[in-house]
Amino acid sequence: MKERIFSIIVQNRFGVLAKVSSLFSRRGCNIRSLTVFETQEPGLSRMTIVFAEEDEKALQIYHQLGKLEDVKRVALLAEMEI
């Protein structure tokens, strides 16, 4: 299993954090660390999420995050074998 770090740019709106975190929980994935902060661009926030999951499920989460209406960009920052 690999620990991964996703950086996600989202609209700074009510309920976005709940939508993103519930996507992980619905797939049985435990978030190890979650940080959210506003960016310099008005109306956008960056979420940094650390989690451990197998390749197939992590790829599924990556694609499903990109389909959420309030998500503007998803990037994989790091992968580490644990």
PyMOL commands that set and color helices and strands:
alter all, ss='L'
color gray80, all
select helices_A, chain A and resi 16-26+55-67
alter helices_A, ss='H'
color red, helices_A
select strands_A, chain A and resi 2-11+31-38+44-53+71-81
alter strands_A, ss='S'
color yellow, strands_A
deselect
rebuild
show_as cartoon
